[in-house]
Amino acid sequence: VSADIIFNDLKCKLSSAIENLPEKKNESRKDINGFFFTSKDVARVLLANIHMYEGNYKEAQPLLEKVIENGFYSFDATAEEYLTLSNAQKSKELIFGLHNNNLTNHYDVKEGEIMPYITLSDVYLSLAECHYKMDNFGIAEQYIKSVTDAKKLTVIKRDALLKIKDAREDILLHSGTYFAFLKRTGLAKDICNIEEYQLLLPIPRVEMEQNPFMTQNPGY
């Protein structure tokens, strides 16, 4: 199945989810219902991510703006405020997070902590990227400044895209979105010192063993 078919299917399903999910603050770590029954904002960000990956930044912009306009979330002072299980309930900016049971071998996050996947910082930096790609450099700088001021970060790069990279590296390195950002902006090979084929991760061995029709990604 081609990537286009998969993306089109996901876009259709996420658009439907936006119509049918509740318009409320998403609280994925509050209880089991909060994890499985998400709000419109989760679908909006996921749909925006697909549009950005495809280079359709104009389509992603209003979806991300709506998440901010809703006013359900505000910045935490530091990334650590939403990492621990106890603090995740108090986090003002965590939109969607995963319990870090089986990720400790791959990420520098302690067992029993939260793997943040969608945060308000991520939304702001994605909007900055959208405006950068649409040549709205002044607006991009404003969104970057909102994050860096809230987190007390200093980014000294002149280019706004590299400022976004530095901010994501500081506060969203282990969020699962950092590498996707590097890939879609053409920075991954230089920043991560990898080859072209490594832009696609290898298919896990267990998947290959369970599905005889599965073909490993080139280069692995």
N, C-alpha and C positions, 0 to 999 in steps of 0.2 A: 504494500500500500504506500502510495507516495505521500510526502510530507504535506502537499497541498490538500489532498483528500482528508488527511487527519486534521489539519488546521481548520478546514472548512466545516467539518463535523463538530469540532470543539467550539468554534465561533457560533454555530447555530445553537448548540446546547447551552452555552454560557449566556447568549442573548435571551433565550427562553428562561433561564434561571434568574436573570435580572428582573424579568417581568413578574416572576412568581414568588421569589424569596421575599421575606419581610424587610422593610426599610427600618433598620435599627442598628445599634452598636453591636458589632460582632464580638462575642466572648467565647472563643474557641477553647479556652482552658478552664472555664467556669465549671462545667460538668459535661457529661457525655452528650447531652442534647446540644449543648453549645458547640461541641466539636463537629458533630455530624450534620446539624441543621444550621447552616451558616446564613449570613445576611447578604443583601444585594452587593455590599461593598467587596466581599471576597470575589464574587463573580466578575465585578467590574474590573478589579485589578488583574485577575487572570486573563480576561479578554483584552485588556490594554496591553498586557505582556505579549500576547500573540500578535496584536497589531504592530507593536514595536519591533518584534522579531522579523516581521515581514516588511518593515520599513514604512508602515502606514502610521506615521506619528500623528498626523492630523486626526485620525480615527481614535487614537489612544487618548489624546489630550482631554476631551470632555468627560471621559470615563473617570480619569484620575482627578479632575477638578471636582467632580461630584462627590467623591470620597472626602475631600477637604471641606467642601461647602456644607456637608451634612453636619460637621462640627462634633462628631461623636468621639474624636480622638485628639490628643494633644501630645506634645513632645515630652518624653522623659529626659532627665538631665544626662543620663549615661546609658550605654547599651546594657550594662549589667543589671539595670533595674527590671528588665523583662526576662533575664536568663534563668533565674532560680524559680523553682516551682512555687515557692511562697510569694515571691514578688510578682510573678506573672499575673496573679489575681489582681494586683494593685496597679499594674502597668497602665499608663494612660495612652500609650501609642501602639501596643501590640494589637494587630488586627487579626492575624491568624498565626498560630504556632503549633509545633508538633512536640510531643513528649519525646525526649532524647533517650530512649531505651537502648537502641541498637546502633547508635551513630558514633559512639565514643572512639572507635578505632579509626574513624575517618575525619573527624573534626575535633578541634581543640576546645571541646565543650565537655564539662564534667558530667558524669552519669547522674541522672536525676534532675537534669536541667532542661530548659526549653530550647528547642531549635526554632528561632523566629523565622517565619517565612514571609509574612507581609507585615510591615510596620508603617507608621506615618512617615518616618524618615525615607523609607523606600519609595513611597508615593511621591513625596516632594522631589526626590532626586530623579525619579522617572519623568516627572513633569519638566524638570530642568533639562533633561535629555531631549524631550519632545521639542521644547522651544529652541534648544541649540540646533537641532536638526532642521528646524523650520526657519533658521536664521534670526530668531528673536533673542539675540544674545543678552540684551539687557534684562529681559524677563527671566531667562535662564539663570543669570547671576543672582537675581532676587530670590529664587527658590533655593539655590545653593546656600545663600547667606542665611536664610531662615533655619536651615539645618545646622550649619556650622556655628551660628550664634547660640542656638539652643544647646548644642553639645559642647560648646566651648572648644571648637576645633580651629586649627589654623591651617589653611591650604594656601600655598604660595604660588601655585602654577598660574600662568597667565591665561592659558586656554581653558575655557569653561568645561570642556569635556574631560580634561585631565583633573580638574578640580572635583568633578563628580566621581571620577575614578578614585581619587585619594579619600574622599569622604566615605564612599562605599567600602573601601579597604579598611578604614578605621573603625566603622561601626556596623558594617553588614557583611564582613568577610565570610562569615560562616552561616549566612542566611539561606544559602542555596540560590540566591539571585545574582551574586557577584560575578560568577563565571558566565552566566547568561548575558549580563551586561557587557562583559569583555568581548564575547563572541559577536554580538549584534553590532557593536561599534568598531569592530576590526582591530581591537587592541590585544586580543587573547594570545596570539602567537608571540608577540614581543614581550608582553608583561609576564607571561607564564613560561616563556622559553620552550614552546612546544612546536611540534610539526603540524602540518595541515590535517593529517588524519586524526590527530588527537583532539580536534575540535568536537569530534563525536566520541563519547565515552564507550568503552567496550560493553557489549551485552553480557550480563552476569552469567557465569558458568552454569548456575542452576537453571537458568532459562534455556540455555543451549541443550542441557541434558533432558529437560522435560519436553522440549518441542523439537522433533527431528527436522522440521521444515525451517527452523530458524537459521539464518546465516549471520556469522559474526561480521561486525563492521570492519571495513578494510584497514589493514595495518596491524591488527591484533592477532 
